[in-house]
Amino acid sequence: MWQAYRHKYGSLNLGRRIEQGVGNLYALYVNGKVDPDKRVDARIFMPHEEVQELTFEEERMKAIKKKSA
């Protein structure tokens, strides 16, 4: 039961939860001040979170979608 909860919602570590909350709030604030094409991911503001790098194909698809929108 706990394993399913942790898999769905992440770690139960209180410090990590606070870091995620602050990162989300700061990203919300920053994204409200910038243009839609310059939005940032909340994980940028979380020093202990890993930001997965996109492959070349994923980057290209993202650029194509951005260009067509």
FIBAKE-142744 format. One record per residue (C-alpha): residue in three letters; x, y, z. Coordinates in pm, 1 decimal, padded with zeros to 6 digits. Each point is the difference from the previous one (the first is absolute). Layout:
<sites>
{"ALA",{X,Y,Z}}
...
</sites>
This chain:
<sites>
{"MET",{00000.0,00000.0,00000.0}}
{"TRP",{00271.7,00250.8,00095.0}}
{"GLN",{00206.3,-00102.9,-00298.4}}
{"ALA",{-00285.6,00088.5,-00236.5}}
{"TYR",{-00047.8,00336.2,00177.0}}
{"ARG",{00371.1,00082.4,-00021.1}}
{"HIS",{00013.0,-00102.3,-00363.9}}
{"LYS",{-00292.7,00229.2,-00081.3}}
{"TYR",{00080.8,00303.6,00220.2}}
{"GLY",{00374.3,-00026.1,00065.2}}
{"SER",{00205.3,00005.1,00316.0}}
{"LEU",{-00146.3,00061.8,00344.8}}
{"ASN",{00303.6,00207.6,00101.5}}
{"LEU",{-00129.0,00327.8,00146.7}}
{"GLY",{00301.3,00201.9,-00119.1}}
{"ARG",{-00048.6,-00120.4,-00355.3}}
{"ARG",{-00369.9,00082.7,00012.9}}
{"ILE",{00077.6,00354.6,00119.5}}
{"GLU",{00261.1,00040.8,-00273.2}}
{"GLN",{-00252.2,-00113.9,-00262.5}}
{"GLY",{-00265.0,00238.0,00131.5}}
{"VAL",{00234.3,00298.9,-00000.6}}
{"GLY",{00127.6,-00090.4,-00346.5}}
{"ASN",{-00355.0,-00025.7,-00131.8}}
{"LEU",{-00097.8,00335.4,00152.8}}
{"TYR",{00308.4,00174.3,-00135.9}}
{"ALA",{-00054.7,-00147.9,-00347.8}}
{"LEU",{-00363.0,00114.7,00011.3}}
{"TYR",{00114.8,00350.8,00089.4}}
{"VAL",{00270.1,00011.9,-00269.4}}
{"ASN",{-00224.7,-00149.0,-00269.0}}
{"GLY",{-00259.9,00265.0,00073.4}}
{"LYS",{00254.1,00274.5,-00072.5}}
{"VAL",{00153.2,-00128.7,-00326.3}}
{"ASP",{-00121.4,-00069.9,-00353.4}}
{"PRO",{-00151.8,-00344.6,-00064.7}}
{"ASP",{00298.4,-00105.6,-00213.1}}
{"LYS",{00244.1,00070.7,00286.6}}
{"ARG",{-00172.6,-00203.2,00273.3}}
{"VAL",{00216.6,-00204.1,00235.1}}
{"ASP",{-00039.9,-00339.1,00163.0}}
{"ALA",{-00043.9,-00007.0,00378.3}}
{"ARG",{00286.7,-00248.8,00035.2}}
{"ILE",{00240.2,00281.0,-00096.0}}
{"PHE",{-00058.0,00146.1,00347.9}}
{"MET",{00040.4,-00332.8,00183.7}}
{"PRO",{00371.4,-00067.8,00049.9}}
{"HIS",{-00048.8,-00361.9,00110.5}}
{"GLU",{-00231.4,-00103.3,-00286.1}}
{"GLU",{00140.9,-00147.7,-00317.8}}
{"VAL",{-00112.3,00158.4,-00325.3}}
{"GLN",{-00005.5,-00269.7,-00265.8}}
{"GLU",{00172.1,00108.1,-00316.4}}
{"LEU",{-00195.3,-00041.3,-00320.1}}
{"THR",{00130.8,-00203.8,-00288.9}}
{"PHE",{00063.3,00160.9,-00336.6}}
{"GLU",{-00328.8,-00134.7,-00134.8}}
{"GLU",{-00196.8,00133.2,00296.1}}
{"GLU",{00163.0,00343.1,-00033.8}}
{"ARG",{-00079.6,00005.9,-00372.2}}
{"MET",{-00365.2,-00096.7,00056.9}}
{"LYS",{-00029.1,00269.2,00266.3}}
{"ALA",{00140.6,00260.1,-00242.4}}
{"ILE",{-00238.5,-00111.8,-00275.5}}
{"LYS",{-00302.5,00020.6,00231.3}}
{"LYS",{00112.4,00341.6,00123.5}}
{"LYS",{00045.4,00124.4,-00356.5}}
{"SER",{-00339.1,-00125.7,-00118.2}}
{"ALA",{-00190.9,00144.4,00296.8}}
</sites>
